[in-house]
Amino acid sequence: TSGQHMQGLTGETFACGGRRGAWAGSSGGGGGGLHWKGVPERIIPDGTGKLVSSRIVPLPEEERRQLLDAALDMAKRSLRPLAIASRQVVRDACEDIKSCEHDLVFHGLVGLHDPPRPEAEAAIRECRQAGIRVIMITRDHLATASAIPEDPGISGTTVSGQVPQPAAPTTLPPIG
């Protein structure tokens, strides 16, 4: 079941939007944990602690900046960075997931490698030979989006913007 209400921490997945998601799990005794994964710039700023030798210790601002720099470095190497964090909660302590998105304990940074399919380079070459201009659209971090096209041979400018909204056919710009 997806949704914003925690429903007693029974072990449900939640789509939080905003490029991160949460999972709630019961640990018995009226409490449980909320676990987040998502883009580092949405998770790391909400982290106030980290685990060291099974203890939660403060996560200093300087270390948060270093983690964001490490995530950017991953993105520049065409990895998709994900941050992982959690928070222990008492049952019904939070009205919904959004009200618990603070004081997170940072667990780690993961860089996922999702290379283009092997046939992508040949497909791009065939499109170009047919006079088709190839455009890659992705929701990846701008640095990742800039690095990915190098693999299959896409060249050009990388731009960032809002998720495009559907347009009426009469308002679409001409192609070419």
C-alpha positions, 0 to 999 in steps of 0.5 A: 500500500502506498500513501502518506499516512503511516498506519501504525508502522506496519511495514509499508512503502511510501512514495514521498515525492520530491525524489525520495521515498520512505519505508516504515517498519514495525519493531514491536513494542509500539515503535518502529523505524522509518527508512529513507532513500533518495537523491543526496541533496534531498536526504543529507540536509535532513541528516543530523546524525550518523552511526559509528560503532552502533551509536548515533553521533552528530553529523556535522555540517562540514561532513554533510558538505563533504557527502554532497561533494562525494555524491556530485563526484559520483554523478560526474562519473555517470553513477546515480547517487542515492543516500540512505537514512533512517529515524526511529519513531514511537507509534503515532508520533508522526501524523504522516511521513512528511512530519517525520522528515527531520533528524535523520540518521545517515547510513550511507551513500550508494553510486548505482551504475546503470550503463546504456544498453549495448545496442544504444550506440548503434541505434544512435548512429543509425538515427543520425545516418537517417537524419534524425536528431537524437535527444536524451531526456532523463531525470538524473542529476545534471552531472550524471546526465552530462556524463551518461551520453559519452558512453553511447556517443551522444554529444551536445548541451545538457540543460536542467529544467522542470519536468515538461508538462504535456502541450497541445499540438498547436503550441509545440515548437517545430522540429528541425 
